[in-house]
C-alpha cells in the first residue's frame, strides 16, 4: 500500500514509495516550524496525501516519524544476497526512548513504524542474520576488494563472478566453495551515523560475509579509495569470531 492508494493507512505504520521515503527522511531533518522544504519533498506527493506541509511532517507522518527528529544517531543495515533470484534489503533505525523509529524496505514499498526502544537490539540481531550455531572455517582468510566494491554497489552479478573465481582455487568440496558456487551467501553491512554540525557522518561499521556454514567478519574500510588499494596480500581479511563477539560489535554501534 502506498500513499497514492485510496485505502486508509494504519496510524501504526506508514507505507510509501522509495522516492517518498527519501523525501520523508529529508523532512525528518527539518526542524518543526521551519519553512524550508526540498524540491524532492514538494514533488513526492506527500503534501497532497496530508503527510507533509510547509512546516515539515504532518498527519500520520508526524505521528510515526516524530521521535526521529530528536535523535543524535541512526543505524542502517543493508543485506545483499543472490538467494532466490536476488535480494537487497535495507533497514534503518533512529533509536530513541521510549519509542524508536524503524524503516524497512519491502516488495510493496518502504515501511515506517515505531518500535519500543528495548526491541531495537533484537531487530539488529535479526537483520544482521545473527543466529546461534558454529561456523565451518574451510575457506580463504580473505575476500577480494573487488567483491566488496561490487556488492556495495549492489552489483550482484559482479560480486558473484568474483566469488566464483575465488572458489575456483579450491578445494572444490569445501563448504565455502560450494556456498559460493550455488549462491548461498549474503553480505551484511551495519553502519552507524552520528548527527554532526556538518550533517550525518559515519562513525563506525560492521560488515559480514554470511553463508549456510559461516558468519565471517570483514575487515575493510568504507572509504572506496582506501578499499581500492587493498590488493593481493593486502586484501580485506575474513575473521570468524564467536557469534557473541559479533553481537558485541553490533551492540557497540548501537550504544555508540
N, C-alpha and C positions, 0 to 999 in steps of 0.2 A: 504494500500500500504506500502511495506517495501523496504529497500534499496536493497534487493535481487532481486526485480522485475525489469523488464526492462522498465516499464512505467516511463517517466521522472517526477521528483517531482517538485512541485511548490517551488520557492525560498522563498515564504512567510511561508511555513510550511514544516516540516520535520517529516516523519512517519517512525519509526523504531521498532524493536522488544524490548522486555523488557531487554534482555541481552545487546543489543546495546545501549539502553537508559542508562543503568548503566555505560557502558563504556564512553559514551559522558559526563555524569555527572562527572566522574573521570577526563576526559580530560579538563573540564571547569576549574578545579583547577590547571592545569599545566600552568605555565607562558609561553607566546608566546616566541618561540625561544629555549625553553628547550628541551633537548634530552631525557627526561625521559618519558617513556610510559609503562603502566602496561601490564602484560601478557593478562589480560582480554580484553583490547583495541586491542591488536595485534590479538587475536583470534576471535574478534567480526565480522570481515568482513568489518569494516569501512574503512580500508586502501584501500582495493580493490574497494570500492564504491566511493573513492575520497573524503571521509568525514574526514579523519584523516591521519596524516603523522608523521614523526619523530619529528616534531616541534609542534605537537598537532592538534588542529582542523584545517580543511582545507575546501575549497569549500563552499557549502551551509551550512554546519555545523558551519563554522566560521562566515558566514554572519548572521545566525539566532541566534546563541548562544553567539556570541562575547560579547554583553553587560553584560552577566552574569559573565564574568571574573573580572569585576570592582566592584562588589557589596560586601558589608560587612555583608549582612544578606539575609536569604531566608525564605520563609514561605511554609509549607506543610499542605495541607488539605486532610484528609482521611475520606471517607464516607463508612460505612459498614452497609448493610441493607439486610434483608431476603426477601424484596418485590420482586415479580416477579421471584422467584427462586433463589434469592441471588445476591447481587451487592457489589462489592468492587471497589471503585473509588479513585484515588489519583490525586491531582493537586499540582504542585509545582511552586512557583513564585520566581524569582530573581528580586526584584524591583530595577529599575534604571531609571534615567531621561535622555533623553525624552522617551526612549523606554525600556520596561522591557521584560524579557524572561519568558514564561509560558510553563509548561509541563502538559499534561493531558492524563491519561490512557483511552483508548477506546477499543472496541471489536477488531478492526483491528490492534491495536498496540499502541505505545506511540507517542503522537503528541507533537512536539516542535514548538513554534511560538513566534513572537514578538507581543506585545500589547502596546498601549500608556500607559504611567505611570498613567494618570488620570483614566484609565479604571480598574486599579487594585482593588480599593475599591469595585466597582460593582462586579467584579469577585469573590472577597472574600465573599461578601454577598450572592451571588447566590450559590456558592459551599458550604457554611455553612448552606444552607437551610433556611436562614432568610427570612421570608415573613411576611407581615402585618397580624395582627389578634390577638385575645385574646386567652390565654391558659385556658383550663379547668383543674383545680387542684383537682383531686379526687383520687390520688394515694398516695403511701407512700412517706415520706420525705427523703428517702434514696434509694440507689441502691447497691446491694451486690457487694463486691470486686470481687467475682468470675465472675460476669458478665463482669466487666472491664478486668479482666485477659483473659477471653475467647475472647472478641470482639477485644481487642488489638492484640491478636494472630491470628486474622482473623478466629476464630473458631465459625462459625455461629450456628452450631448445639448446641455447648456447651453454647453459650450465650442465645439461645432460651430456652434451658432447664432450665436455671436459672430464666428467666423471667416467664416461666410457673409456676414454683414453687412459685415465688413471687406473681403472680396473684391469685394463689390458696387460698391465705389468704384473698381474697376478698377486698371489696364487688364485687361479680361476675358481677353485672350490671354496674360497673363503666367504664368510657371511658378508663381509664388506663388499667384495666384488659382485656377489650375487645381488645384493640390495641395490648397488649402483646400476647394474645392467637392467634389472627389472623395475626400475623407477620406484623403489621402496624407500624413498628418502624425503626428508623435509629440511628446510633451512628456517631457523627461527631467530629473529632479531628483536631484542628488547632494549629500548633506548629511553633514557630519562633526559628531559629537558627542563631547565630552570628559567623562570621568567626574570630577565635582567633589564636594565635600563636601555639596552640595545636590542631588546626583543628576546625571543626564545632561543636559548643556546644549549647544545648538547653537553651534558655533564657526566655521562657515564653510559656504558652499554655492555650487553652480554649477547653473544651470538653462538648458536649451537648448530651442529650437524647431527640430525637425528635419523636413524634407520630402525628397522624392526629389531635390531640387535644391539644398537649403540646409541648413546647420548653423549656426544663429544663437544667440549668447549673449544671454540675457535679463538685463537689469539691473533687479532689483526686490527689495525686502526680503521676508523670510519673515513678518515681523510683519503680521497681517491688517489692523490699524488703519492702519499706515503705507501699506500697499498700497491701501486704500480711498481714500486721499487723492490717489492718482496718477491724476488725471483730465485729459482734454483735452490741452493741451500738455505736461502733466507725466506723461503715460502712460509706462509702462515702455518703455525703448528696446531695440531689437534691434541687436546688433553682430555683424559677421561677420568675426571674426579668422581667421587660418590655423588649420587643424586642429592644427598643432603647438602653437599658443598655447592652444587649448582643452585639449589634453593636458597642458600645463604647469600650467594652473589646477587640473585634477583631481589631478595628482600633488602639487600643493601641499597639497591637502586630505589626501591620503594621508600626506604627510610631517609635516604639522602645522606 
